Amino acid sequence: MLDLKRLDQRTLAKALDFSILPKETTEAEIREGCAVTRQYGFAAFYTSSAYWSPLVRQELAGLADVEIGTGIGFPFGVAPAAVKALEVEDAVRRGCTAVDMVLNIGALKSGHLQAVEEELRLFVQAAGPAVTKCILEVCYLTEAEIRTACQMVADAGVQYAKTSSGQFEGPSLKQFLVMRDALQGTHIKLKVAGVKFPRPQNAMIFLMAGADRIGTRAAPEIVDALDELRSIGLPGT
């Protein structure tokens, strides 16, 4: 967990996964996002498709501590597990070092737990050396379903449980705390995404509550706001 009292901009940047997700994103915008990632030193740079991953790998060459990420199964995770696994394998071949896969929400809510277990197993297998992050889309889940999903993610050996895809309603603090408590004592890290306005203040609250990563398009804004937040008593000073 971050020591928020000693937090500086560089350390904060390493808790942020910077993303550019609009479907119409252009090559020029990808290159610009990579330049911004180099400038701030974010933990990861995510694009909406692994199509862009070779370009990102080229632009971020030499930055071994920056993950090259993409999403699989957006936004509902309804593709068959084998199809998702093929997408994950392709993403890794193209240069992704982090992959965020949306859990099959409908299968979970229908009680098809064996199907969910299978897709998580295939996800980890297909990702190989890449960092695995499973998106629960908690705004559609009950607290019991969140706990069940977290346990399944932990059992499968996925490295991160992630709140949301950022495409719909973001997580509430209460939903995040259910995840945190469900995963207490496990190796699983926590990623928050879909944080709504005002993003800097909200992101800091989730970090204070125990998030390991924040996935956001507003990563530069969050880092730039640190001094202002500290001037009003956040984070913890």
Secondary structure, DSSP 8 states (H G I E B T S, - for coil): ---GGG--HHHHHTTEEEEE--TT--HHHHHHHHHHHHHHT-SEEEESSGGGHHHHHHHTTT-TTSEEEEEESTTT--S-HHHHHHHHHHHHHTT-SEEEEE--HHHHHTT-HHHHHHHHHHHHHHHTTSEEEEE--GGGS-HHHHHHHHHHHHHHT-SEEE---SSS----HHHHHHHHHHTTTSS-EEEEE---SSHHHHHHHHHHTT-SEEEETTHHHHHHTHHHHHHTTTTT-
